[in-house]
Amino acid sequence: MDYKKEALKKHKQLKGKIAVVLKDKLDSQDKLSTYYTPGVAAVSSYVAEHPKEARDYTWLGNSVAVISDGSAVLGLGDIGPYGALPVMEGKAMLFKHFAGIDAVPIILDVHSVDEIVDTVLAIAPSFGGINLEDIAAPICFEVEDRVKAALNIPVMHDDQHGTAIVVLAGLINAMKVTKRKLSDCRVVVVGAGAAGTAIMKLLNLYAKPEILAVDSKGIVSPSRKDLNDEKKKLLKFTNKSKVNGTLEDALKGADIFIGVSKAGLLTADMVKSMAKDPIIFAMANPVPEIMPDVAKKADVAIMATGRSDFPNQVNNALAFPGVFRGALNNRVNKITDKHKIAAAEVIASLVAKPTVDCIIPSVLDKRLVPSIAKVIK
């Protein structure tokens, strides 16, 4: 199927992918008077006096705002708020389909940290959780930190943490297949933006492997004078040998390649320079850093991408519906690193016997959301 053509056709036909559905019919005067005036005044007065019970009388217990400024949409880059809206609608669709959560896409035509944070905080009382999405690095880190600190509801930047959770889940099972320990592996992460940074932080917390971060200018090292604050923070636990060089240099002898960068970055020759039975997570979308057929010719042991038309799809939808379902169900106010690791371990456990072509469950696996939700508490 030509998915681009079909997507344009269906989106125009449906005029978007989501709609508001009422929980009861307004088919009598009594119902109208109960749900609106005069009845609703009693509910408003009660909730005003008992704000902690607002989620029991409104949709707060089952609602998430999906918020983006359109500055880092998919692999399309800074395409603005209107370009972001179809993706945010899609995210809301996934929330509803997989977890039964009412999610609202909200696009912002502001782009500074202060403006984004102020806007999110201003609208936050309308929602039970906040899913930040497609906000460019490095401001996405400060935005999330400030919003999380200010609010008493679950907040997660999914580009960072959803990706990191699923990558960790995949690597847990990749270790079983290749009979390795993650703590003994040398990991090269290409792309030191939102997703790459979160992946490295979570891998370090989980197993403390040797990690090299690589950006567009080479290995992130202390000798470089062009590092922003977030990349300087990475040096606290990456590149302990303080090496310099290119991606090609970083990959020599490495066990694992994780790409959240751009198409075609990884060559077969680079893969051949890695350790025996290399593991490749090439997640640039829609075209990965190396195509699976090219990687297999270079004797890759396990290949994962962000695409649905190849085995081992690293898809954020494996994680975020269950994480927010659990947070809302269990009244969790902060999504922590422990929650992320627990979610990754649960996702990995759903593949009873991992194989080269199956280290991650399907996003359609109905066990995902309830299983993850149980551990977010």
N, C-alpha and C positions, 0 to 999 in steps of 0.2 A: 504493500500500500504506500502511496505517496502521502506521508503524514503531514507534510507542509501544506499540500493542497487540501487535504481533508480537514486539517485544523482550521484553515481560513474559511472553508465552507461551513463547518459546524458552528464556529463561533459567530459568524454572521447570521446564520439561521436561528440560533438560540438567543442571540444578543447577550452573550455572556453565559456563565456556567452555573450561577447560583441564584437563589431567590429566597424571600422570606416566606415561611410556612407558619400558619397560625396553629396553636395547640388546641383551640376549641373554636367552634363555629359561632359567629354572631348572628344567630337565627331566631332570637327573641328579644323583646324589650328588656326582660329581666337580665339576660346575659349582658346586654349593652350597659345596663345600669350597674351591674356587678363589676365588670371589667374596666369600665370607664366611669364617668361621673353618674351618681354620687359615690358609688361603692369604693372606687379607687382611692378616694381621700382618706379612708380609714387605713388602707395599706400604707399610703405615703406617710401618714402621721406616725404609724407604728414603727416603720423602718427608720424614720428620722430620729425617733427616740431610742431605737435599738439597732444601730447601724451594723453590728456584728451579725445580725440575723438577715441582712439584706439578701444574701445569697439564697436564703430559704423562701423568699417571697418574689424574687426577680430571676432573671436569667443569668446572674453572675456565676452561679455554680456550674454553668455549662457553656461559657462563652470565652472566646479568645479573639483578640485583635491581631490581624496579620499586617504588619506595618513596614513600609519601605519608602525610601526616597528615590528609588530608581537609579541609584548610582553604581550598582554592580549586579546587573540582572543576568542570571545564567552566565553564558560565555559571551554575552552581547555587550557587556560593559555599561557605561553610563548612558542609558537611553531615556532617562527621565521618567517622571511619574506615570504618564499615560502608557509608555512602553512597559512599565512594571505591572500595570493593573491586570492584564491577562494571567500573569504568573501568580499574583496574589489571589485572584479568583480561583485559580487552580489549586493553590494551597488550601483555601477555604473548602473547596470541594473534597480534597483528601481528608481534611479534618472531619468533615461530616460523614463521609462514606466509611472511613475506617474506624473512627472513634465516637461517632455520634455527637461531636462537638459543634456547636454553632459558632462559626468563625466569620469574621467580617474583614474584607480587604480594605485597607486604608492606605492611600498613597499620599505622600507629602511633597509639596513643592517648596521645601526648604532643605538646606544641605549642610549647615554648620552644626557642630555638636550641640551648642546651646539651643538653637532653634528646634532641632529634632527632639532633644530631651524635654524641653519646655512643652512642646506639643504633645508628646506621649504622656507626660505627667498630667496635662490638662484633661485629656480624654480618658485616662485610666479608670476613673470611677465607674465607667460604663461596662467594664469587662472584668472577667474573672482571671484572665491571664494575658500576657503579651508575648507574641511571637514576632521578633524582629527579623527582617528578611532583606537580603540584597542591598545592604548598606556597605559602601566601600571601606576597605582598610586604608589607613589605620584608624579613622574616626569611629568605626564600628565598635572597637574595643572600649573606648571611653563612653560611647553612648550606652552600651549594655551595662557597664560598671555603674554608671550614674543612675540609670533607670532602676537597676536591681537594688541599689542602696536606698533609693527614695521610696520604693513601693513595697507593699506587704502582700504581693501576689506573685505567682510564678512568672518569671521573665526568662526567655531564652532566645539568643541569636542563633537560629537554626543553621545558617551557613557555617558557623563555627562548630557548634556542639552536636548537631544532628549528624554532620559528616564525621566528626571524630568518633562518635559512638559506634557508627556502622563500620568504620575502618577498623577500630579495635576489635569488634565482633568478628570481622573477617580474618584478622590476623591471629586471633585466638585459635580459630579452626585451621588456619594455614599452618600454624605451628604443629598441630596434631598430624596433619597430612605429611609434612616434611620432616617430622621428628626433630624439631628444634625447640629451644627455649627462647622466648622473645627477649629475655634479659641478656642473652648471649649474642644477639643479632646486631649487625651494623645496619642502620636505617638511613636512607637518604630521602629527604622530603624536598621536593621541588615546588616552590611557591610558598612564600613566607607571608601571605596575606591572611585573611580571616580563617579559612579552612585549614591551611597548612599550620598556622600557629596553634590552633586548638588541637589539631591532631598530635603535634609534637608535645604539647603540654600533657595531654591525656596519656600518651604512650609513656612519657617519663614518670608520671604518677603511678601507672600500672606496673611497669616492669623495669624502668630505667635502662633501656638499651642504649648503645652508642648511637647518637643522632647527629647527622650533618644537615643543616638547612642550606638550601641553595635558592637564590633569587636570580633575577635577570642579569645581575652583574657577577655572579659566581657564588662561591661558598661564603656564607655569613661567618665572618671571622673578626676577632678583636682588632686586627690591623687595619680594617676598613674604616674610612672616615665619613662614609655616606650613609650610615645606618640610622634609621629613625629609632625612637625610644622603644617601640615594641620589638624590633629586631635586636636591640641591645639587651633587652630582657631575655631573649632566647639564649644568649651566650652564657647565662647562668647554669644551663644544663645541657647545651649542645656544644659540639666542636671543642671538647676538652683538650684535644691535642693541638688546638690553635693552628690548624692547617689552612692554607690558602689554595685557590685554584678554581677550575671550572667544574661544571657538572661531570664532564668526562673524568676529571681527576677524582671527584668525590665517589664515583661509582665503582672504582677499581676495588675489588674484593668485598663489595657491599652485599648483604643478604637480601635487602628489601628496598625496592624503589616505590615511593608514594608520590604520585604526580597530581597536583591541583594547580596546573599552570596552563600550558597551551599545546595545541596540536603539533604532532611531529617532532617534539623536542628530544625524544629518546630514540636512538638508532639501534639496530641489531648489533653493531660492533660494541656499543656501550654495554649492552646486556651481556654479551659474551665476556666482557671484562669483569663481570660481577662474580661472586662466589658461586659454587656449585648449587644447582637447583634454585635459582633466584626467584623471588616472589615479586610480581609487578602489579601494583595498583595504579593504573593509568586512568585518571578520573576527569581529565579535561573533557568538556562537553560542548558541542556534540561529537567532536572528533578527538579521541584520546591522544596522549603523548606518543603512543605507539599502538598500532593496530594489532589485535590478537594474532592474526595470521603471520605477521612479521615477527612478533615476539616468540611464537612457537617454533619458528625456524631457528631461533637463537637458543633453543633448549630451556625456555622458561618453565619452571615447575608449576607455578600457579599464576593465572592471569585474571585480573578483575578490572572492570571499567565502570563508568557511570551510566552505560547504555543498557537498554532493556533487550537488545537483540543479540547479546552475548551472555555467556554464563557469568555468574558471580557479579551481578549488578550491585554496586555500592550506591544505594538509594536512601536519601534522608527519610523517605516515607516509611522505612522500616522502624524508625525510632520515634520521630516527634509525635505521632498520634498517641502512642502508648505513654510517652513521658507526660504529655499534658493531661491525658485521661487520668493517670494516676495522681498527678498533682491536684487536679480539680476534685477527684473523688476523695482523696485523703487529706484535703485541705492543707497541702504543702505550700508554704509561702516562698521558699527559696529552692531552686533547682541547684543541687550541689554536685561537686565532682564525684562523691560517693554514689549519687543517683545515676550519673552518667556511666560509671563503671559497672554498676549493677545492671543497668539497661543493656550494656554491651554483652555482659556475661549471659544474660537471659536470651538475647538474640542468638548468640553463638550456640547455646544449649538446645535450641530448637532444631538444629541439624544434628541428628543423633549419630550419624556416621559420615563425617565430612569426607569429601573426595576432591580431586583436582578441579572438577567442574561444579562442585556444590559445597562452598564454604559458608554461604550466607543463605538464609531462607528466602523464599519468594515474598515480595511485598504483599501478595494476595493471601498469605498464610493467615488464617483466622485466629491462630493462637497468639499472634504477635501482641496485639493491643492489650488483651486481658493479662497476658503473662508479664509484660513490662509494667503495666499499671500496678500490679501487686507489689512490686519492689520500690516504687516511687512513694515513699511514706516517711 
